Amino acid sequence: MLEHFFTCPYCWETISMLVDNSISKQSYIEDCEVCCNPIQLNIQFLNSELIDFQAASIEQ
């Protein structure tokens, strides 16, 4: 597991998240721990190193 800090696309607060670096490509929705809005996460690892992390708002 790896802790990663990023900015919420809704409230602009810096939040942290534990991500599993044993899975090379991940895509899922997680709620912001501050404002509770849903964030689309796209994460990619190469040899357990984080190479891409995208956090985007979900169009409603």
DSSP file (Angstrom, degrees, kcal/mol; ACC not computed):
  #  RESIDUE AA STRUCTURE BP1 BP2  ACC     N-H-->O    O-->H-N    N-H-->O    O-->H-N    TCO  KAPPA ALPHA  PHI   PSI    X-CA   Y-CA   Z-CA
    1    1 A M              0   0    0      0, 0.0     2,-0.4     0, 0.0    19,-0.2   0.000 360.0 360.0 360.0 148.2    0.0    0.0    0.0
    2    2 A L  E     -A   19   0A   0     17,-2.5    17,-3.0     2,-0.0     2,-0.5  -0.998 360.0-134.1-134.7 132.6    1.1    3.5   -0.8
    3    3 A E  E     -A   18   0A   0     -2,-0.4     2,-0.4    15,-0.2    15,-0.2  -0.754  27.0-174.6 -87.3 131.1   -0.2    6.8    0.6
    4    4 A H  E     -A   17   0A   0     13,-2.8    13,-2.0    -2,-0.5     2,-0.4  -0.992  13.2-149.9-129.9 133.1   -0.9    9.4   -2.1
    5    5 A F  E     +A   16   0A   0     -2,-0.4     2,-0.3    11,-0.2    11,-0.2  -0.826  27.6 155.5-101.0 138.9   -1.9   13.1   -1.6
    6    6 A F  E     -A   15   0A   0      9,-2.6     9,-3.0    -2,-0.4     2,-0.5  -0.956  41.5 -98.7-153.9 169.6   -4.0   14.9   -4.1
    7    7 A T  E     -A   14   0A   0     -2,-0.3     7,-0.2     7,-0.2    48,-0.1  -0.814  35.1-120.2 -99.4 131.0   -6.5   17.8   -4.5
    8    8 A C     >  -     0   0    0      5,-2.6     4,-1.4    -2,-0.5    49,-0.1  -0.493  15.4-140.2 -65.9 132.1  -10.2   17.1   -4.5
    9    9 A P  T  4 S+     0   0    0      0, 0.0    -1,-0.1     0, 0.0    48,-0.1   0.541  97.6  41.7 -73.2  -5.0  -11.7   18.4   -7.8
   10   10 A Y  T  4 S+     0   0    0      3,-0.1    -2,-0.0    27,-0.1    47,-0.0   0.841 129.7  16.9-102.9 -57.6  -14.7   19.7   -6.0
   11   11 A C  T  4 S-     0   0    0      2,-0.1     3,-0.1    26,-0.1    -4,-0.0   0.511  89.4-132.3-101.2  -6.1  -13.6   21.4   -2.7
   12   12 A W     <  +     0   0    0     -4,-1.4     2,-0.2     1,-0.2    -5,-0.0   0.596  55.8 144.0  65.1  14.2   -9.9   21.8   -3.6
   13   13 A E        -     0   0    0     -6,-0.1    -5,-2.6     1,-0.1     2,-0.5  -0.563  56.3-115.2 -78.8 147.6   -8.8   20.4   -0.3
   14   14 A T  E     +A    7   0A   0     -7,-0.2     2,-0.3    -2,-0.2    -7,-0.2  -0.743  43.6 175.5 -82.0 124.3   -5.7   18.2   -0.1
   15   15 A I  E     -A    6   0A   0     -9,-3.0    -9,-2.6    -2,-0.5     2,-0.3  -0.871  20.9-135.4-126.5 161.3   -6.7   14.7    0.9
   16   16 A S  E     -A    5   0A   0     -2,-0.3     2,-0.3   -11,-0.2   -11,-0.2  -0.854  17.3-174.5-117.6 155.6   -4.7   11.5    1.2
   17   17 A M  E     -A    4   0A   0    -13,-2.0   -13,-2.8    -2,-0.3     2,-0.6  -0.997  24.8-127.7-147.0 142.0   -5.6    8.0    0.1
   18   18 A L  E     -A    3   0A   0     -2,-0.3     2,-0.4   -15,-0.2   -15,-0.2  -0.828  31.6-169.2 -89.2 125.7   -4.1    4.6    0.4
   19   19 A V  E     -A    2   0A   0    -17,-3.0   -17,-2.5    -2,-0.6     2,-0.8  -0.915  24.6-120.0-118.8 145.8   -3.7    2.9   -2.9
   20   20 A D    >   -     0   0    0     -2,-0.4     3,-1.1   -19,-0.2    28,-0.1  -0.726  21.4-170.5 -86.7 108.1   -2.8   -0.7   -3.6
   21   21 A N  T 3  S+     0   0    0     -2,-0.8    27,-0.2     1,-0.2    -1,-0.1   0.363  76.0  77.2 -83.0   7.3    0.4   -0.7   -5.7
   22   22 A S  T 3  S+     0   0    0      1,-0.1     2,-0.5    25,-0.1    -1,-0.2   0.557  84.4  70.5 -89.0  -8.1    0.1   -4.5   -6.3
   23   23 A I  S <  S-     0   0    0     -3,-1.1    22,-0.1     1,-0.1    -1,-0.1  -0.948  72.8-155.2-110.4 119.1   -2.6   -3.8   -9.0
   24   24 A S  S    S+     0   0    0     -2,-0.5    21,-3.0     1,-0.2     2,-0.4   0.859  77.3  27.5 -67.8 -38.9   -1.1   -2.2  -12.1
   25   25 A K  E     +B   44   0B   0     19,-0.2     2,-0.4     2,-0.0    19,-0.2  -0.990  68.9 173.2-128.5 131.1   -4.2   -0.4  -13.4
   26   26 A Q  E     +B   43   0B   0     17,-2.8    17,-2.7    -2,-0.4     2,-0.3  -0.991  10.2 176.1-137.0 143.5   -7.1    0.8  -11.3
   27   27 A S  E     +B   42   0B   0     -2,-0.4     2,-0.3    15,-0.2    15,-0.2  -0.918  26.3 128.9-146.7 118.3  -10.2    2.8  -12.0
   28   28 A Y  E     -B   41   0B   0     13,-2.0    13,-3.4    -2,-0.3     2,-0.4  -0.964  50.8-103.7-159.9 173.0  -12.9    3.4   -9.4
   29   29 A I  E     +B   40   0B   0     -2,-0.3     2,-0.4    11,-0.2    11,-0.2  -0.913  33.0 176.6-110.9 132.6  -15.0    6.0   -7.6
   30   30 A E  E     -B   39   0B   0      9,-2.3     9,-2.5    -2,-0.4     2,-0.2  -0.994  28.5-120.2-134.1 139.0  -14.2    7.1   -4.1
   31   31 A D  E     -B   38   0B   0     -2,-0.4     2,-0.1     7,-0.2     6,-0.1  -0.572  33.4-107.1 -79.2 142.4  -16.0    9.8   -2.1
   32   32 A C     >  -     0   0    0      5,-2.6     4,-1.2    -2,-0.2    -1,-0.1  -0.460  20.2-139.9 -64.2 135.8  -14.0   12.8   -0.9
   33   33 A E  T  4 S+     0   0    0     -2,-0.1    -1,-0.1     2,-0.1    -2,-0.0   0.630  98.6  41.3 -74.9 -12.1  -13.4   12.6    2.8
   34   34 A V  T  4 S+     0   0    0      3,-0.1    -1,-0.1   -21,-0.1    -3,-0.0   0.880 132.4  14.4 -97.3 -56.9  -14.0   16.4    3.2
   35   35 A C  T  4 S-     0   0    0      2,-0.1    -2,-0.1   -22,-0.1    -4,-0.0   0.521  89.8-131.8-103.3  -7.0  -17.0   17.3    1.0
   36   36 A C     <  +     0   0    0     -4,-1.2    -3,-0.1     1,-0.2    -5,-0.0   0.551  55.4 143.1  69.3  10.6  -18.3   13.7    0.3
   37   37 A N        -     0   0    0     -6,-0.1    -5,-2.6     1,-0.1     2,-0.3  -0.537  58.3-101.5 -78.6 150.0  -18.6   14.2   -3.5
   38   38 A P  E     -B   31   0B   0      0, 0.0    20,-0.7     0, 0.0     2,-0.5  -0.540  35.5-161.7 -76.6 132.9  -17.7   11.3   -5.8
   39   39 A I  E     -BC  30  57B   0     -9,-2.5    -9,-2.3    -2,-0.3     2,-0.6  -0.958  14.2-137.3-116.6 128.4  -14.3   11.3   -7.4
   40   40 A Q  E     -BC  29  56B   0     16,-2.9    16,-2.4    -2,-0.5     2,-0.5  -0.762  26.0-162.5 -82.6 120.0  -13.4    9.2  -10.4
   41   41 A L  E     -BC  28  55B   0    -13,-3.4   -13,-2.0    -2,-0.6     2,-0.5  -0.903  15.6-177.3-109.7 132.3   -9.9    7.8   -9.8
   42   42 A N  E     +BC  27  54B   0     12,-2.2    12,-2.5    -2,-0.5     2,-0.4  -0.987  15.3 176.7-126.6 118.5   -7.6    6.4  -12.5
   43   43 A I  E     -BC  26  53B   0    -17,-2.7   -17,-2.8    -2,-0.5     2,-0.4  -0.952  10.5-173.2-129.3 139.8   -4.4    5.0  -11.2
   44   44 A Q  E     -BC  25  52B   0      8,-2.6     7,-2.6    -2,-0.4     8,-1.6  -0.998   0.9-171.2-138.7 135.6   -1.5    3.2  -12.9
   45   45 A F  E     - C   0  50B   0    -21,-3.0     2,-0.4    -2,-0.4     5,-0.2  -0.892   8.0-162.6-118.8 150.3    1.6    1.6  -11.4
   46   46 A L  E >  S- C   0  49B   0      3,-2.5     3,-1.7    -2,-0.3    -2,-0.0  -0.970  84.5 -14.4-132.2 118.6    4.7    0.2  -13.2
   47   47 A N  T 3  S-     0   0    0     -2,-0.4     3,-0.1     1,-0.3    -1,-0.1   0.904 129.6 -55.7  52.9  44.5    6.8   -2.2  -11.1
   48   48 A S  T 3  S+     0   0    0    -27,-0.2     2,-0.5     1,-0.2    -1,-0.3   0.501 113.9 120.6  67.2   8.4    4.9   -1.0   -8.0
   49   49 A E  E <  S-C   46   0B   0     -3,-1.7    -3,-2.5   -28,-0.0     2,-0.4  -0.877  70.4-116.8-102.4 133.9    5.8    2.6   -8.7
   50   50 A L  E     +C   45   0B   0     -2,-0.5    -5,-0.2    -5,-0.2     3,-0.1  -0.536  41.9 163.2 -68.7 120.0    3.0    5.2   -9.2
   51   51 A I  E     +     0   0B   0     -7,-2.6     2,-0.3    -2,-0.4    -6,-0.2   0.574  64.6  22.4-114.1 -15.9    3.3    6.5  -12.8
   52   52 A D  E     +C   44   0B   0     -8,-1.6    -8,-2.6     2,-0.0     2,-0.4  -0.950  54.6 172.3-154.9 133.0   -0.2    8.1  -13.2
   53   53 A F  E     +C   43   0B   0     -2,-0.3     2,-0.4   -10,-0.2   -10,-0.2  -0.943   7.8 178.0-142.0 117.6   -2.8    9.4  -10.9
   54   54 A Q  E     -C   42   0B   0    -12,-2.5   -12,-2.2    -2,-0.4     2,-0.5  -0.983   7.5-174.6-124.8 129.0   -5.9   11.2  -12.1
   55   55 A A  E     +C   41   0B   0     -2,-0.4     2,-0.3   -14,-0.2   -14,-0.2  -0.979  17.5 171.9-122.6 117.0   -8.7   12.4   -9.8
   56   56 A A  E     -C   40   0B   0    -16,-2.4   -16,-2.9    -2,-0.5     2,-0.1  -0.912  33.5-110.9-129.1 151.2  -11.7   13.9  -11.7
   57   57 A S  E     -C   39   0B   0     -2,-0.3     2,-0.5   -18,-0.2   -18,-0.1  -0.399  35.5-119.0 -72.0 156.9  -15.2   15.2  -10.8
   58   58 A I        -     0   0    0    -20,-0.7     2,-0.2    -2,-0.1    -1,-0.1  -0.883  23.1-125.0-102.3 125.3  -18.1   13.1  -12.1
   59   59 A E              0   0    0     -2,-0.5     0, 0.0     1,-0.1     0, 0.0  -0.492 360.0 360.0 -68.9 132.6  -20.5   14.9  -14.5
   60   60 A Q              0   0    0     -2,-0.2    -1,-0.1     0, 0.0    -2,-0.0   0.377 360.0 360.0-119.1 360.0  -24.0   14.7  -13.2
